[in-house]
Amino acid sequence: MSEPVEACGVRLERDGGIAFVTLDRPATRNSLDLPMGIGLRDAVRALMADPPRAVVLRSSGAHFMVGGDVRRFQVLLDESQARCAQEVDELIGAVHDAVIGLTRLPCPVIGLAGGSVAGFGMSLAMACDMLIAGDDARFVLAYSAIGTTPDGGASWHLSRRVGLQRAMAIALLNPQVDAARAKEIGLVADVVPSAELAAQGVALAKRLADGPAMAQAGIKRLLREGLDTDLATALEAERKSFIEMSATADFAEGVRAFCERRPARFGTPPG
């Protein structure tokens, strides 16, 4: 594994075709402050500049992320509300850049969430293409509990995952959603024993990294763009994408492997 690049409570490491982004403020349960937000943005920018074949977004310690550093908010408010608003603006700008980047990366992003997944932690988790929860995970949006509204794309992702009515209840009432319930309502793709979360996440990333990178990028793009388009537009996008894929080495290998009744050996780099 390459030497880690550490910056502001976020670590970026690469191991072959897999990149690992680790939230690394375990002493604060990975609460989000401005340096961490900038570190997250910079890590995602580095991935955009040199895309891997799969990304794993994970955390140090027992908790994925408890949301914003509320104690820092209090320090800022003690100075002035204007000072607080200024730093919040900078923080949200950084993390929103990261969220957009994760959704636009031409590779699958796997989120591994255990323990408390609250506030922006929940927003960030929902930005992942596949979210796997440990059986100890507890999700709570929590923004209205401190008198504010969601950020990090929560208002966009949540209703698309669980439906508008459930999203309203989660956002307005702040129920604590356990891992089993999160899977039941579509908030997460799967739930695994917390002791196995890291290993299963790596295994899934390796499986994806061995897959057809260009096709996976196309699938991600089609599914995400399809959320906001009509059927005719989606069909045309599918047509163009299939034609594009049919000219790739991965398509030729996949067809050949199918006809020869053997596993495909894909190798087209992402881009």
C-alpha positions in Angstrom: 0.0 0.0 0.0 1.3 3.4 -0.9 2.3 6.0 1.8 -0.8 7.8 3.1 -1.4 11.4 2.3 -2.7 12.9 5.5 -4.5 16.3 5.5 -6.9 17.9 8.0 -8.6 14.8 9.5 -8.9 13.0 6.2 -6.6 10.3 4.9 -6.3 9.3 1.2 -4.5 6.0 0.4 -4.3 3.9 -2.7 -3.8 0.1 -2.9 -3.7 -1.0 -6.6 -6.9 0.1 -8.3 -8.7 0.9 -5.0 -8.6 4.3 -3.2 -9.5 4.6 0.4 -10.8 7.9 1.9 -10.8 7.7 5.6 -12.5 10.2 8.0 -9.9 10.4 10.7 -10.9 12.4 13.8 -11.9 9.5 16.0 -11.5 11.5 19.2 -14.4 13.7 18.2 -16.4 10.8 16.6 -15.3 12.3 13.3 -17.2 15.5 13.8 -16.8 17.9 10.8 -14.9 21.1 11.1 -13.5 23.4 8.4 -10.0 21.8 8.2 -11.7 18.4 7.8 -14.1 19.7 5.2 -11.2 21.1 3.2 -9.3 17.8 3.6 -12.3 15.9 2.2 -12.6 18.3 -0.7 -8.9 18.0 -1.5 -9.0 14.2 -1.3 -11.9 14.0 -3.8 -10.2 16.4 -6.1 -7.1 14.2 -6.1 -9.4 11.2 -7.1 -11.0 13.2 -9.9 -7.5 14.1 -11.2 -6.4 10.4 -11.2 -9.5 8.1 -10.9 -9.1 4.7 -9.4 -11.2 1.7 -10.3 -13.2 1.8 -7.0 -13.3 4.1 -3.9 -14.0 3.1 -0.3 -15.2 5.9 2.0 -14.8 4.8 5.6 -13.9 6.1 9.0 -11.5 5.6 11.9 -13.0 4.6 15.2 -16.4 3.4 16.2 -18.4 6.1 14.5 -18.7 7.1 10.8 -19.5 10.8 11.5 -21.6 12.6 14.1 -22.1 15.6 11.8 -20.8 19.1 12.3 -18.6 20.1 15.2 -21.3 21.9 17.2 -18.9 23.0 19.9 -17.0 24.9 17.1 -20.3 26.5 16.1 -20.7 27.7 19.7 -17.2 29.2 19.8 -18.0 31.1 16.6 -21.4 32.2 17.9 -19.6 33.6 21.0 -17.7 35.8 18.6 -20.6 36.8 16.5 -23.3 35.3 14.3 -21.7 36.9 11.3 -18.4 35.1 12.1 -20.3 31.8 12.4 -22.1 32.4 9.1 -18.8 33.2 7.4 -17.1 29.9 8.5 -20.2 27.9 7.8 -20.3 29.3 4.2 -16.7 28.2 3.7 -17.3 24.8 5.2 -20.4 24.1 3.2 -18.6 25.2 0.0 -15.8 22.7 0.6 -18.0 19.7 1.5 -20.5 20.4 -1.3 -17.6 20.3 -3.8 -16.6 16.9 -2.3 -20.2 15.6 -2.6 -20.5 16.6 -6.2 -17.1 15.1 -7.0 -18.1 11.7 -5.4 -21.2 11.5 -7.6 -19.2 12.4 -10.7 -16.3 10.1 -10.2 -16.1 7.6 -13.1 -16.0 4.7 -10.7 -18.2 3.2 -8.0 -17.9 4.8 -4.5 -18.6 2.4 -1.6 -19.6 3.9 1.8 -18.9 1.9 4.9 -20.9 3.3 7.8 -20.9 2.1 11.4 -21.9 3.6 14.8 -23.3 7.1 14.7 -24.1 8.4 11.2 -25.6 11.9 11.8 -26.0 15.3 10.2 -23.5 15.7 7.4 -22.3 12.2 8.1 -25.6 10.9 6.9 -25.5 13.4 3.9 -22.1 12.1 2.9 -23.0 8.5 3.3 -26.0 9.0 1.0 -23.7 10.5 -1.7 -22.0 7.1 -2.1 -23.1 4.8 -4.9 -23.5 1.8 -2.6 -23.8 2.3 1.2 -23.0 -0.7 3.4 -23.9 -0.4 7.1 -22.5 -2.3 10.1 -25.2 -3.7 12.2 -24.4 -1.2 14.9 -25.1 1.8 12.6 -27.6 4.4 13.7 -28.8 7.1 11.3 -30.2 10.4 12.3 -30.4 13.6 10.2 -30.5 15.9 13.2 -30.4 19.3 11.5 -33.7 20.5 12.7 -32.7 19.6 16.3 -30.2 22.5 16.2 -32.6 24.8 14.3 -31.2 24.5 10.8 -31.8 22.8 7.5 -29.9 20.0 5.8 -26.7 20.3 3.7 -24.5 17.9 1.8 -27.2 16.9 -0.6 -29.4 15.3 2.1 -32.5 17.1 0.8 -31.8 15.7 -2.7 -30.7 12.2 -1.9 -33.0 11.3 1.0 -36.3 11.5 -0.8 -34.8 9.6 -3.8 -33.8 6.8 -1.4 -36.8 6.4 0.9 -39.6 8.5 -0.8 -40.9 11.9 0.1 -43.1 11.1 3.0 -40.4 9.1 4.9 -37.9 11.7 4.0 -40.1 14.4 5.6 -40.5 12.3 8.8 -36.7 11.7 9.0 -35.9 15.3 8.4 -38.5 16.9 10.6 -38.7 14.5 13.5 -35.1 13.2 13.7 -35.9 9.5 14.5 -32.9 7.3 15.1 -33.0 4.7 12.3 -31.1 1.5 13.1 -29.3 -0.5 10.5 -32.0 -3.1 9.9 -34.7 -0.4 9.4 -32.3 1.5 7.1 -32.0 -1.5 4.8 -35.8 -2.1 5.0 -36.6 1.4 3.7 -33.8 1.6 1.1 -31.4 3.9 2.9 -28.6 1.4 2.7 -27.8 -1.4 0.2 -26.8 -4.0 2.8 -26.1 -4.6 6.5 -23.3 -6.7 7.7 -21.9 -7.6 11.2 -19.9 -4.6 12.4 -16.8 -6.7 12.9 -16.9 -7.7 9.2 -17.7 -4.3 7.8 -14.1 -3.3 6.8 -13.3 -6.7 5.3 -16.5 -7.0 3.3 -16.1 -3.5 2.0 -12.6 -4.3 0.7 -13.9 -7.5 -0.9 -16.6 -5.6 -2.6 -14.2 -2.9 -3.8 -11.9 -5.6 -5.2 -14.8 -7.2 -7.0 -15.7 -3.9 -8.6 -12.0 -3.0 -9.4 -11.8 -6.3 -11.4 -14.9 -5.3 -13.4 -15.3 -3.4 -16.7 -14.3 0.1 -15.7 -15.8 2.0 -18.7 -19.1 0.1 -18.4 -19.3 0.7 -14.7 -18.7 4.4 -15.3 -21.4 4.4 -17.9 -23.8 2.6 -15.6 -23.2 5.1 -12.8 -23.7 8.0 -15.2 -26.9 6.6 -16.7 -28.5 5.8 -13.3 -27.6 9.1 -11.7 -28.7 11.2 -14.8 -31.8 9.1 -15.1 -33.1 10.4 -11.8 -33.8 13.7 -13.4 -34.8 12.9 -17.0 -37.7 11.5 -19.0 -37.9 8.0 -20.5 -37.2 9.1 -24.0 -34.0 11.0 -23.0 -32.9 8.0 -20.9 -33.4 5.6 -23.8 -31.3 7.8 -26.1 -28.6 8.0 -23.5 -28.6 4.2 -23.2 -28.4 3.8 -27.0 -25.4 6.1 -27.2 -23.7 4.4 -24.3 -24.2 0.9 -25.6 -22.8 1.9 -28.9 -19.8 3.5 -27.2 -19.2 0.4 -25.1 -19.4 -2.0 -28.1 -16.2 -0.4 -29.3 -14.2 -1.2 -26.1 -11.8 -4.0 -25.4 -13.9 -4.9 -22.3 -16.9 -5.5 -24.5 -15.0 -7.7 -26.8 -13.5 -9.6 -23.9 -16.9 -9.9 -22.2 -18.5 -11.4 -25.3 -15.6 -13.7 -25.9 -15.6 -14.9 -22.3 -19.3 -15.6 -22.4 -19.1 -17.6 -25.6 -16.1 -19.5 -24.2 -17.9 -20.1 -20.9 -15.1 -18.6 -18.7 -14.8 -15.6 -16.4 -14.0 -12.4 -18.2 -10.7 -10.7 -17.6 -11.4 -7.0 -17.9 -8.7 -4.4 -18.1 -9.8 -1.1 -19.7 -8.6 1.7 -17.4 -11.2 4.2 -16.0 -11.6 7.6 -17.5 
